[in-house]
């Protein structure tokens, strides 16, 4: 057998979008000076299974430290996934994850539980809105539901970011701007109601703005023409009527083009850092960073979290500006995941480019093995109406067809009257589109860019690619992966297998992080160094819940360290049938 070290891995640098152009080829791996070899051997049969095929790869590396374990014999199975599995079977499980923005319309314990039952995997809290006490109350309600009711809902906070936005418009909720009405934009602070007055958050917001320019609210919710400058303020006429929401974003246009101005504002503001400290104290799972310009802010935040957080909080970068598109690959590489914020992105690039840019970003994320969320205006009409437009359903279906890891509701769930119906539309549409892709056999293996630099990482990639191919060829019912930190589960997800992935881990941070990975159902359980014992125990537990039955075929993947080889990582593929 040829030594793994003899293989040179070639990759192609990815083209992030049509605006940036093709990028050059480069080498992502180099031949090792020595040629270590790995061996394949057969596993012994388990009491509950009949071994069909077994492949194992063993490598010499440093031993991984174990995290704290659960009580022996326990298995934390999300009650929603358990119910769905019993009702629809393995192939009926939805693979696309669902993110809901929490707002006044859905912040009660009862409403949060309804969202969890309806399929919410991640609850997003937009730190632009509501008080610190409000956010704390919502986070603790979600954790209460997880602990007491058996749900598995992760918590994400979304930073406000440095941007020009509305601080106040004289109302605690939305205000309607009527056509031809005259409004005054100012930085002057005021309290209470001041009709037709909008307070901006940045002292020099009007610098470089001339009469005749346009102010666009939240990417097109309303538009104003600048009539005249009055000191640092602007007198404007509403030309496109619409709603002015609290904390709405302002952009400035001239002759149909975005008026680009460099305010030299840091990505993370003082308020953002305060919100991050709050998030750490509340044991959140994800931080989505707004208005990312480059990878430096992401790296800085991850370094900060490594020192100041006891858990592995994942950092997502929001792609919502031309700057972030230009540096897309470096931002994706530095982040734990990406959110495509199409609303703000649509302000910065021509609207007709949004679909192709979305597909390009999704492709880059999958190549680099980072989860991607498609966000903004998926079902915007359902903020006010109980039924989506057919175009919106087609939009959702297209995101699923592109194999986005997750779809996100914003105002639909936060302030809309039909949040539950909107979530139901996402769930049924994504499930149907996944089924269609499977029937048309579109879930073929992506020509993957090789990511691993170290030999163990290279082997893990190869094992997961082979495992997914085997799962498809053999028609197995499910993939079981045993993982400490979720890497093997994410590599399996990257290949988009037909059968669902059940990821067994003894680390709560890993479980909650995997809630964003396509096709992965994360399960918290105690794991030992005895791989055969782990498989036997978890199969018995799942079988005892009635979720697998006789003659089901299970493909098992693992990177757990066995007792017999205490100084190695043990990576294996096993295919077994339940007896």
C-alpha positions in Angstrom: 0.0 0.0 0.0 1.4 3.4 -0.9 2.3 5.6 2.1 0.0 8.5 2.8 3.0 10.8 3.0 3.8 10.1 -0.7 0.6 12.0 -1.7 0.8 15.7 -2.7 -2.6 17.4 -2.3 -3.5 19.9 -4.9 -6.4 22.4 -4.5 -7.9 25.2 -6.5 -8.3 28.6 -4.8 -12.0 29.4 -4.9 -13.7 32.1 -6.8 -16.0 33.8 -4.2 -18.2 35.6 -6.8 -18.4 37.0 -10.3 -17.3 40.4 -9.1 -13.9 39.2 -7.8 -13.0 36.8 -10.7 -11.0 33.6 -10.9 -8.2 33.1 -8.4 -5.0 31.2 -9.0 -4.2 27.5 -8.2 -2.1 26.6 -5.2 -0.9 23.7 -3.2 -2.6 23.0 0.2 -0.5 20.0 1.3 3.1 19.0 0.9 4.8 15.6 0.9 6.1 14.5 4.3 9.8 13.9 4.7 9.0 10.4 5.9 6.2 8.0 4.7 4.1 6.8 7.7 1.7 4.1 6.8 -1.8 3.3 8.2 -3.3 -0.1 8.3 -6.7 -1.5 7.8 -8.1 -4.3 9.9 -11.4 -6.0 10.7 -13.4 -5.2 13.8 -15.0 -7.8 16.1 -18.8 -8.2 15.9 -20.9 -6.5 18.5 -23.6 -8.3 20.4 -26.3 -6.1 19.0 -25.0 -6.1 15.4 -23.8 -8.3 12.6 -20.7 -6.9 11.0 -20.9 -6.4 7.3 -17.9 -4.2 6.4 -15.1 -2.7 8.6 -12.3 -0.3 7.8 -10.0 1.2 10.4 -7.1 3.6 10.2 -4.8 4.1 13.2 -2.2 6.9 13.4 0.4 7.9 16.0 -0.5 11.4 17.4 -0.8 13.1 20.7 -3.6 12.0 23.0 -6.7 14.3 23.2 -7.8 15.4 26.6 -11.3 14.2 27.5 -14.1 16.6 28.5 -16.4 16.0 31.4 -18.9 13.2 31.0 -22.5 12.6 31.6 -24.0 10.1 33.9 -23.3 6.6 32.7 -25.9 5.2 30.3 -27.7 8.5 29.5 -28.5 9.8 26.1 -29.7 13.3 25.4 -31.9 13.0 22.3 -33.7 16.1 21.1 -37.4 15.3 21.6 -38.4 17.0 18.3 -35.9 14.9 16.3 -37.0 11.8 18.2 -40.6 12.5 17.4 -39.8 13.2 13.7 -37.7 10.1 13.4 -40.4 7.8 14.8 -43.0 9.4 12.6 -41.1 9.7 9.3 -38.1 7.3 9.5 -34.5 8.0 8.8 -34.9 9.5 5.3 -37.8 11.7 6.5 -35.6 13.7 8.9 -35.1 17.3 7.8 -31.5 18.1 7.1 -31.6 21.9 6.6 -31.4 23.7 9.9 -33.8 26.5 10.9 -32.8 29.7 12.7 -35.5 32.0 14.2 -34.9 35.6 15.3 -36.6 36.2 18.7 -38.5 39.4 19.2 -41.6 40.7 21.0 -43.9 38.5 19.0 -42.3 35.2 20.2 -40.4 35.9 23.4 -42.8 34.2 25.9 -42.0 30.8 27.3 -45.0 29.4 25.5 -44.2 30.9 22.1 -40.5 29.8 22.4 -41.6 26.2 23.1 -44.0 26.4 20.0 -41.0 27.4 17.9 -38.9 24.6 19.3 -41.6 22.0 18.6 -42.0 23.4 15.1 -38.3 22.8 14.3 -36.3 25.8 15.5 -32.7 24.7 15.8 -31.1 28.0 16.7 -32.6 31.1 18.4 -31.1 34.3 17.2 -31.1 37.5 19.4 -30.4 40.7 17.6 -28.5 42.9 20.0 -29.7 46.1 18.1 -33.1 45.7 19.8 -34.5 45.4 23.3 -32.8 45.7 26.7 -30.1 43.6 28.3 -32.6 42.3 30.8 -34.9 41.3 28.0 -32.2 39.3 26.2 -31.2 37.6 29.5 -34.8 36.6 30.1 -35.1 35.0 26.7 -31.8 33.1 26.9 -32.8 31.7 30.3 -36.2 30.6 29.0 -34.6 28.7 26.1 -32.1 27.0 28.4 -35.0 26.1 30.8 -36.8 24.5 27.9 -33.7 22.5 26.9 -33.0 21.3 30.4 -36.6 20.6 31.5 -38.4 19.6 28.3 -35.6 17.9 26.3 -35.3 20.3 23.4 -31.9 21.1 21.8 -32.0 24.8 20.8 -28.8 26.7 20.5 -28.5 30.5 21.3 -26.9 33.0 19.0 -26.4 36.7 19.6 -26.0 39.0 16.6 -23.8 42.1 17.3 -25.1 45.5 16.3 -21.9 46.5 14.6 -20.7 50.0 13.7 -23.0 51.5 11.1 -25.1 54.6 10.4 -28.5 53.9 11.8 -31.6 55.3 13.5 -31.3 55.8 17.2 -34.7 57.3 17.7 -37.7 58.4 15.7 -40.1 59.3 18.5 -41.8 55.9 18.8 -41.0 52.6 20.5 -42.2 50.7 17.5 -42.4 51.3 13.8 -43.4 54.6 12.2 -45.0 55.0 8.8 -43.4 57.6 6.5 -46.0 58.9 4.0 -45.2 60.0 0.5 -44.1 63.7 0.2 -43.9 64.1 4.0 -40.9 66.2 5.2 -38.5 64.7 7.8 -35.5 66.0 9.6 -32.5 63.8 10.1 -30.2 64.9 13.0 -27.7 63.8 15.6 -29.3 66.0 18.2 -30.5 63.9 21.1 -34.1 64.2 22.2 -36.5 62.3 24.4 -40.2 61.6 23.9 -42.1 62.2 20.7 -40.8 64.6 18.1 -42.9 64.3 15.0 -41.1 63.8 11.6 -37.6 63.7 13.3 -35.1 61.0 13.1 -32.0 60.8 15.2 -28.9 59.2 13.7 -26.2 57.6 15.7 -23.1 59.0 14.1 -22.0 62.7 14.5 -20.7 63.1 11.0 -23.4 61.1 9.2 -24.3 64.0 6.9 -20.7 64.7 5.8 -20.3 64.5 2.0 -24.1 64.3 1.5 -25.6 66.8 -0.9 -29.1 68.0 -1.8 -30.5 65.6 -4.4 -28.9 62.6 -2.8 -31.1 59.8 -1.4 -31.3 58.2 2.0 -32.5 54.6 1.8 -33.8 53.0 5.0 -33.1 49.3 5.6 -32.2 48.5 2.0 -35.5 49.9 0.6 -38.1 49.9 3.3 -38.4 53.7 2.6 -36.5 56.3 0.6 -36.0 60.0 1.2 -34.6 62.7 -1.0 -32.2 65.3 0.6 -33.7 68.7 0.2 -31.2 70.8 2.1 -28.5 70.7 4.7 -29.2 72.5 8.0 -26.1 72.5 10.1 -25.2 68.8 10.6 -28.7 67.8 9.9 -30.6 67.0 6.7 -34.1 68.1 5.7 -35.6 65.3 3.5 -38.8 64.5 1.6 -40.1 60.9 1.6 -40.2 59.7 -2.0 -40.9 56.0 -1.4 -43.2 55.6 1.6 -42.7 52.7 4.1 -42.0 51.7 7.7 -39.3 53.1 9.8 -38.2 50.4 12.3 -36.2 51.1 15.5 -32.4 50.8 14.8 -33.0 50.9 11.0 -29.9 51.2 8.9 -29.2 54.2 6.7 -27.4 54.2 3.3 -26.8 57.1 1.0 -27.1 57.1 -2.8 -26.2 59.5 -5.6 -27.3 59.0 -9.2 -28.4 55.5 -8.6 -25.1 54.4 -7.0 -24.2 53.8 -3.4 -22.3 56.7 -1.9 -19.3 54.9 -0.5 -17.7 56.6 2.5 -15.1 55.3 4.8 -16.1 56.3 8.4 -13.1 54.4 9.7 -15.3 52.7 12.3 -14.0 49.4 14.0 -16.0 46.3 13.2 -16.8 45.7 16.9 -18.0 48.8 18.8 -17.8 49.4 22.5 -21.4 48.2 22.8 -20.6 45.1 20.9 -17.8 44.2 23.3 -20.2 44.7 26.2 -22.8 42.5 24.5 -20.1 39.8 23.9 -19.1 39.8 27.6 -22.8 39.5 28.4 -23.1 36.6 26.0 -20.2 34.8 27.6 -21.8 35.2 31.0 -25.1 33.7 29.7 -23.3 30.7 28.2 -24.4 31.4 24.6 -23.4 29.1 21.7 -22.8 31.5 18.7 -21.8 35.1 18.1 -22.7 36.5 14.6 -20.5 39.6 13.9 -22.1 42.3 11.8 -20.4 44.4 9.1 -17.2 42.3 8.9 -14.6 44.1 6.8 -11.8 41.5 7.0 -10.6 38.5 8.9 -8.7 40.5 11.6 -11.8 41.3 13.7 -12.9 37.6 13.6 -9.4 36.4 14.6 -9.3 39.0 17.5 -12.7 37.9 18.8 -11.8 34.2 18.6 -8.6 34.9 20.5 -10.6 36.9 23.1 -13.1 34.0 23.5 -10.3 31.4 23.9 -9.0 33.3 26.9 -12.2 34.6 28.5 -14.8 31.9 27.8 -14.9 28.5 29.4 -16.8 27.0 26.5 -16.1 26.9 22.8 -18.4 29.7 21.5 -18.5 29.7 17.7 -18.0 32.9 15.7 -19.9 33.6 12.5 -19.1 36.4 10.1 -22.0 38.2 8.4 -21.4 38.9 4.7 -23.3 42.1 4.0 -20.9 44.5 2.3 -18.8 44.8 -0.9 -15.7 44.8 1.4 -16.6 41.4 2.9 -17.1 40.0 -0.6 -13.7 41.2 -1.7 -12.1 39.4 1.2 -14.6 36.5 1.3 -12.2 33.5 1.4 -10.0 34.9 4.2 -13.1 35.8 6.2 -14.6 32.3 5.8 -11.3 30.6 6.7 -11.1 32.7 9.9 -14.7 32.1 11.0 -16.6 29.2 12.3 -19.4 29.9 9.9 -21.1 32.5 7.7 -24.4 34.3 7.5 -25.4 35.7 4.1 -27.2 38.9 5.2 -28.9 39.5 1.8 -30.8 42.6 2.9 -27.8 44.7 3.6 -25.8 43.0 0.8 -28.5 44.0 -1.6 -27.8 47.7 -0.8 -24.2 47.4 -1.7 -24.3 45.3 -4.9 -26.9 45.3 -7.8 -30.0 43.3 -6.8 -29.7 41.1 -9.8 -26.4 39.8 -8.6 -27.7 38.6 -5.2 -28.8 35.0 -6.4 -25.4 34.2 -8.0 -23.4 35.7 -5.1 -25.5 33.7 -2.6 -24.7 30.5 -4.5 -21.0 31.4 -4.7 -20.7 32.1 -1.0 -22.5 28.9 -0.2 -20.1 27.0 -2.4 -17.0 28.6 -0.8 -18.3 27.7 2.7 -18.9 24.1 1.7 -15.4 23.9 0.2 -13.9 25.3 3.4 -16.2 23.1 5.6 -17.9 26.0 7.3 -21.7 26.1 7.9 -23.6 28.8 6.0 -26.9 30.5 6.9 -29.0 32.1 4.2 -30.8 35.1 5.9 -33.0 38.1 5.2 -36.4 38.4 3.6 -36.9 34.7 2.9 -40.6 35.1 3.7 -40.8 38.8 4.1 -44.5 39.1 3.1 -45.4 36.8 6.1 -44.6 39.7 8.5 -48.0 41.0 7.6 -49.8 38.1 5.7 -50.5 34.5 6.6 -49.5 33.1 3.2 -46.1 33.5 1.5 -45.8 34.5 -2.1 -44.9 31.8 -4.6 -41.7 33.6 -5.4 -40.7 33.4 -1.7 -41.3 29.6 -1.6 -39.1 29.3 -4.8 -36.4 31.4 -3.1 -36.4 29.1 0.0 -36.3 26.0 -2.3 -33.3 27.4 -4.2 -31.3 27.9 -1.0 -32.1 24.3 0.0 -31.1 23.1 -3.5 -27.8 24.9 -3.1 -27.3 22.9 0.2 -27.1 25.8 2.5 -26.7 24.5 6.1 -29.5 26.7 7.5 -32.3 29.2 6.7 -33.1 32.1 8.9 -36.3 34.0 9.7 -35.8 37.7 10.8 -38.8 40.0 11.1 -41.1 37.1 10.2 -40.7 35.5 13.6 -39.5 38.5 15.6 -42.3 41.0 15.0 -44.6 39.3 12.5 -48.1 38.0 13.3 -47.5 34.7 11.6 -44.1 33.5 12.9 -45.3 30.0 13.5 -46.7 29.7 10.0 -43.5 31.1 8.5 -41.5 28.5 10.3 -43.8 25.8 9.1 -43.4 27.0 5.5 -39.6 26.8 5.9 -39.8 23.3 7.4 -42.2 21.8 4.8 -40.5 23.5 1.9 -37.0 22.5 2.9 -38.1 18.9 3.6 -39.8 18.7 0.2 -36.9 20.1 -1.7 -34.5 17.7 0.1 -36.6 14.9 -1.0 -36.7 16.1 -4.6 -32.9 16.4 -4.7 -32.6 12.9 -3.3 -35.0 11.5 -5.9 -33.2 13.3 -8.7 -29.9 11.9 -7.4 -28.4 15.4 -7.2 -26.6 14.7 -3.9 -23.4 13.6 -5.6 -20.0 14.0 -3.9 -18.7 17.5 -4.4 -15.2 17.8 -5.9 -13.8 18.7 -2.5 -10.9 21.0 -1.9 -8.4 19.2 0.4 -8.2 21.0 3.7 -6.0 18.8 5.9 -2.4 19.9 6.4 -1.4 17.3 9.1 -1.6 13.6 8.3 -4.4 12.9 10.8 -6.5 15.7 9.3 -5.9 14.4 5.8 -6.9 10.9 6.8 -10.1 12.2 8.6 -11.1 13.9 5.4 -10.5 10.8 3.3 -12.4 8.6 5.8 -15.4 10.9 5.8 -15.5 11.1 2.0 -15.3 7.3 1.7 -17.9 6.8 4.4 -20.5 9.0 2.6 -19.8 7.3 -0.7 -20.2 3.9 1.0 -23.4 5.0 2.7 -24.8 5.9 -0.7 -23.6 2.8 -2.5 -24.8 0.4 0.3 -28.1 2.3 0.9 -27.5 2.4 4.7 -30.3 3.9 6.9 -28.1 6.2 9.1 -24.6 7.3 9.9 -23.4 7.2 13.5 -20.4 9.3 14.3 -18.6 9.4 17.6 -16.6 12.6 18.1 -15.2 14.8 20.8 -15.2 18.1 19.1 -17.4 17.7 16.1 -14.8 17.6 13.3 -15.7 14.2 11.9 -19.4 15.1 12.0 -18.8 18.4 10.1 -16.7 16.5 7.4 -19.5 14.0 6.9 -22.0 16.8 6.7 -19.8 18.6 4.1 -20.3 15.6 1.7 -24.1 15.9 2.0 -25.0 12.2 2.5 -28.5 10.8 1.8 -28.9 9.1 5.3 -29.0 11.4 8.4 -26.0 11.8 10.6 -26.3 11.1 14.3 -23.3 12.7 16.1 -22.6 11.3 19.6 -20.4 13.6 21.8 -19.8 14.1 25.5 -19.2 17.8 25.1 -22.1 20.2 25.4 -20.4 22.9 23.3 -19.9 20.5 20.5 -23.6 19.4 20.7 -24.9 22.9 20.4 -22.4 23.9 17.7 -23.5 20.9 15.5 -27.0 22.4 15.5 -26.0 24.4 12.5 -24.5 21.6 10.5 -26.6 20.2 7.6 -28.0 16.8 8.2 -26.5 16.4 11.7 -28.6 15.4 14.8 -26.2 16.0 17.8 -26.6 13.7 20.8 -25.0 14.2 24.2 -23.9 11.1 25.9 -21.1 9.7 28.0 -18.2 8.3 25.9 -15.4 6.1 27.0 -12.1 5.2 25.3 -13.6 1.8 24.4 -15.0 2.3 20.9 -16.8 -1.0 20.7 -18.4 -0.3 24.1 -19.6 3.2 22.9 -21.2 1.7 19.8 -22.9 -1.1 21.7 -24.2 1.2 24.4 -25.5 3.9 22.1 -27.1 1.4 19.7 -28.9 -0.2 22.6 -30.1 3.2 23.9 -31.4 4.3 20.5 -32.9 0.9 19.9 -34.5 1.0 23.3 -36.2 4.3 22.2 -37.7 2.5 19.2 -35.9 4.6 16.7 -33.9 1.9 15.0 -35.2 -1.6 14.3 -34.1 -5.0 13.2 -32.3 -5.1 9.8 -31.6 -1.4 9.8 -28.1 -0.8 8.3 -25.9 1.7 10.2 -22.6 3.1 9.1 -20.3 4.0 12.1 -17.5 6.5 11.9 -15.3 7.4 14.9 -12.2 9.3 16.0 -12.4 8.2 19.6 -9.2 7.0 21.3 -9.4 3.3 22.2 -7.9 1.9 25.4 -5.6 -0.5 23.6 -3.8 2.3 21.7 -3.7 5.1 24.3 -1.4 7.4 22.3 -3.3 7.3 19.0 -6.4 8.7 17.4 -8.6 5.8 16.3 -10.4 6.5 13.1 -12.7 3.8 11.7 -15.6 3.0 9.4 -17.9 0.1 10.2 -21.1 -0.9 8.5 -23.4 -3.1 10.6 -27.0 -4.4 10.6 -29.2 -4.3 13.7 -30.2 -7.7 15.0 
